[in-house]
Amino acid sequence: MENHKISDFLADQLQQAPEPCQPYFLTFEDYWERKLWHQLTDALVEFFKLSESASQRLPIFKTFVLSFSDRINQLKFVSLGLMASTQCSDDKEQLSFLTSLADKVNKPETQEAYIYALAHVANTKQRLQDLDGAQKDLEVCQKVLDTFDSVETVVHASFYKVNAEYYHAKQEFASYYKNALLYLACINIEDLSPRERAERAYNLSVAALISDSIYNFGELLLHPILDSMSDTPHAWLRDLLFAFNRGDLTAYDVLAGNIAKNQLLQEHRFFLYQKISLSALTEMVFRRPPHDRNLTFASIAAETKVQPAEIEHLVMKALSLGLLKGAIDQVAEVAQIHWVQPKVLDLTQIEGMRNRLKDWDAGVNQLGHWIEGVGKDVWAA
């Protein structure tokens, strides 16, 4: 973009920029000075967003923006620096640039901007395979964020995104799952490209399945990002998630042939079968009314397809994970269940609950009629 076009663009943006609020304690001169810096910053942000400005961002930032960096909003200053950093020649140069940017805003009154920059420093360190360095930076971010009552959404989004990528690299799937969903909660997913939406949905699905502490992934099932896999070669993974949610062993058997397509899923194949067996057990309990939850080992074996000798271990596993609450009668070979962990329901499960409510309502009416019939003398008295 030629220099005269740059100046024309900035002049046009300055004219269109909204006015900042005018606090009563500002002098007339201070108000207009602040207004001009505000308008100039917004104009630069819009200019840096243009693809045509790519080659100009870094020199403009170094020779122009840095000269008045202390006079403008520090979050926007960091945003300009982040956009300029994309033009660095490699990750090492970018790390040096971002580290300098973070140090510049590391002041008591600009900690929010500091965290915003430091999260991107950690992200660059991850790309350079310095996971220990990235972890230290993220720990600093977490400590500072814990001291704030509230921060700008863009800061939280940046932190959760980098945190998720760190845990993904470390293969800590439960932490990745949590931070990835928090990141999605901070953004409009329409701002992500279709490819990025599908990739995030894929990684989240794999993490939910192979994590040994996630047995209820209703938040993911309800999230619109999961639909980004519907018309892709990974649609089977979405179907597999729903099969796990309803404990559908038949659907699992049909979809299990796709597991070999993902190395992590293949490595956890035995665990996956144990996990869906647990889901089938909790679904079995859920479908029964509260007064009929004394399950024989034989009935559990029939519905979960688990060998009779392994039923007790399966029930104990469900109890230890908090999926069920109850007790086991080893002599009678009966599991006495009085609570099952709530989960997201599909239409079939909702219909089952509706039928149970109808049965309960009919039972209450029947009891009422019986009391009315046998207690006539009492009512008369």
N, C-alpha and C positions, 0 to 999 in steps of 0.2 A: 504494500500500500504506500503510495507516494506521500511525502511529507505534507504537501498542501491539502491532500485528501484527509490526512489524519487531523490536521488543525480544523478543517471544515467540519469533520465528524464531531470532534470535541466541542466546538462552538455550538453546534446544533443540539448536542446532548445537554449542554449547560442551560440552554434556553428552555428545554423541556423538563428539567429536573424539578421535583417537588421541593417546596420550601421546608426547612426544618422548623420544629416548634420554637417559639421565641419565649424563653423564660423571662419573667418580669425583672430579674436581677441583672440581665445583660444590658450593657450600654448599647446605644444605636450602632456605634462602630463595631463593637464585638459581635452583635447580631449579624451584621452584613458580612463580616469576615468569616464567621462560622458558616453562614449560608453559602458563600463562595467555595469554601473548602468542601462542604457537603456536596455541592453540585459538581465540582471538579472530580471528586472521588467517584460519584455515581457514573459520570461520563467515562471515566477511565475503566470502570468495571464493565460497562457495556461495550467499550471498545475492545477490551481484552477478550471478551466472549466471541468476537467475530473471528472466524477461521482465517480471514485475510490478515489479521493482525499478528499471526503466530511469530513471524520472524522479527517483529518489532517489540514484542513484550519484554524480553530480557533487557535489551539496551534501554528501553524507556523506563523500566523499573529502576535500573541501576543509576541512570544519569538524571532522572527526573523525579520519580516517586520518592526515592530515598531522601531527597533534599528537603521534603516537607512531611516526612513520615510521622513526626510527633504531633502534627497539627490535625490529622484526620482520624476518623474512627478506626481503632486498631484492629477490629475484626475484618473490616474492609481492606485495611492495609495488608493483613495476612492473606486475604483472598486474592489480592493482586499479586502478592509474592508467590502464592501457590500456582496461579495460572502462568506466571512468568517461568516458574521452575520446570514446567513441562518442556521448555525449549533448551534445557541443559543437555550437553552432549552425551552424558551417560549417568548412571546411578550414583557414581562416586562424586561427580560434580554437583549433582542434585542434592546429595546428602550434605555436602559442604554448604551449599546455598541455603538449604532449609534449616540447618543448624544455626547458621548466622541469623536467619530470620527469627527463629524461636528465641535466641538469646536477646535480640533487640526488643522483644515485647515481654521479656521475663521481668516484669516489675509488679509490685504489690497491687497496683491499680489496674493492671491489664492481664490478670491471670487467665481470664477467659480466652483471650487471643493467644496467650502462650500455650494453653492446652490444645487449641485448634492447630497451631503450628507443630507442636511436639508430637501429636498423633501422626502427622504426615512424616515427621522424622523417623518415627518408629516403623512406619510403612516402608520407607525406603531402606531401612536397615534389614527388614525382612527380605526384601528383594535381593539384598546383598548377602543373605544367609546368616546375618548376625542376629539370631533369635534371642540370645541373652541380652544384647543391647536393646532390642525392641521391647523385651519384657520389662526391663528397668524403666524405660520411658513410659510404657503403659501403666506401670505401677505408680509413677509420679502423677500421671494424668488422673488416675482413679482417686488418689489421695486428695488432689486439689478439687476434683469434682465433688467429692464427699463434703467439702466445706461450703459449697454453694447451695442456696435455696432453690435457685433456678438458673438455667443457662440457655443460650440460644440453641434452637433445635439443630442447627447446622453443626454446632460443636459436639453435641451428643451423637449425632449421626456419624461424624468423622471418627469419634472414639470407638463407637460400637463396631463400625465397619472394620477398622484396623484390628481391634480386639478379636473379632470373629476370624479374620484372616490368620492371625497369630495362632489361635487355637486349632484352626483347620490344618495349619502346617505342623503343629504338634500332635495332631490326631487325638485331641481331647474333645470328643464329639459332643458331649453334653454341654460343655461351656461354649463350643462353637454354635450349637443349636440355639442356646439362649441369646447370645450376642447377635447372631445373624437376624433373629426375629426382632430384637430391640432396634437394630439398624433399620429394618423394613418399616417398623412402627414410626420412625423419625422422618421418613421420606415419602414422596408420592411415587409409587412404583411405576407409574407411567413415564417418569423421567428416566427410567432405565431402558436400555435398548432391549428388544425382544430376545436377543441372544443372551444378554446378561440376566434377564429375568429367568429364562429357562435354565441357565447354569446355576443360579442361586437356588432355584426350586429343586434341582437335581441334587446338589450338595446337601441341602437341608433334609431331603428325603432319606438319603443314605445315612446321614448322621442320626436321624430319628430312629432308623431301623437297627443300627448296630450299636447304639449307645446302651450300656448296661444299666442305666438309671432312668431312661425315658421309656415309659410304658403307656403314657397317655399323651398323644401328640395332636389333640383336638385343635389347638391354636393354629397349627400348620394346615390341618384339613380344612379349616374355615377360611384360610388366607387366600385371597385371589391370585397370589403368585403361583399357586399350585396348578392353576389352569393353564399356565404358560407351557406346560409339558403335554397338554392334551393332544395336540396335532404334531407331535415330534416322535422320533424313534424311541423316546424314553417314556411314552405314555404308559407302558406296562408298570413302571415304578410308581406312578400315581395310583394305578389300580391296586398295586400290592399294598400300599399304605392303607387304603380303605379296607382291604381284606384283613389286614392286621387289626384294624380298629374294631371290626365286627367279629373277629375270631373265626373267620371263614376258612376252614382247612381245605375245603374243596377248591375254592378259588386259589388258595396258596399253591396247591398241587399243580394247578393249571399254569400259574405264573412262575413257578420255581425254575423252569427251564431258562428263564432270562437272567437268573442270578449270576451265572458265569460271565455275563457281560461286564460286570463290575468286580474288580479284583478284591476290594474290601468286603463286598457282600459275599463273594465266594469264600474268602478266608473265614467269615463268620457264619457259614452255612448251618453248622450244628446249633450255634446260639440262636439263629433266626428261627429254627424249628422249635426250639425250647420256648422262645418268646411268643410265637403264635399259639403254642399249646397253652401257655398261661392266659393269653387273650381268649382262647376258646373256653377255658375254665371260667374266667370272669364273666364271659357272655352267657355261659350256661347258668351261672348263679343269677345273673341279672334277669334272665327270662323267667325265672321262677318267682312266685309270690313269696313274700316274707315268711309266711307260715309253712312253706314247703322247701326249706333250704338245708335239710339234712341229706347230704348226698352220699350215696354208697360209692365205694371205690370202683365197683363194677360199672355203675352208671357214668362215672367220670371217665373211665377208660373207654367206654363206648363212644362218648361224644368228643373226647380230645384225641383219640387214637394213640394214647400213650400206653405203654405196656403196664399191666396190672402191678408188677413189682416196683414200678417207678411212680405210681400215683401218690404215695405218701410224700415222696420228695417233691413232687410238683406242687402239692397243696402247701407244704411247708415253705417252699420258695415264694409262693403267692402271699402267704401270711407275712413272711419276713420282709418282703418288698412293700407291704402296706396296700397291696391290691385287694386283699380280702381281710376280714376280721372274723375270728371264730376259733374253733378248737377241733382237734382230731381225736376220735375214739379209735385207738389202734386195734383194740380187741374186736370191736364190732365192725371195723373197717368202714367207718362213717366220718365224713367231714361235716361239722356243724357250723354253718356259716350264718352270720347275722348282719354282715355289712359288706358291700362291694363298692370299690372306688368309682365315683361318677366319671362319665366320659361323654364325648360328643356322639350323638346318635344320628344314624342315617334314617331314611324314610321307613324302612322295614322295621327298625328298632323302635321308632316312634309309634308305628302302628301296633307293635307288640305291647308297648306301654299303655296305649289307649285301650286295648282290649283288657289289660289287667285292671285298669281303672274302672272299666265298665263292670268287670266281675266283682270288684270291691264294692261298687255302688249297689249292685244287685244283692250282695251279701249283707250290706248294711240294711237295705230295705227288708230283706227276709228276716233279719234279726229283729227289726222293729215290729214287723207283723207278729212274730212269735211272742215277743214280750207283751204286745197288746192283747194277744189271745189268752195267754196263761195268767195274765194279771188283771182280769176283768173285775174280780172281787176287790182287789186292792184299789183299782181306780174308782170303783163305786164308793168304797169306804172314804 
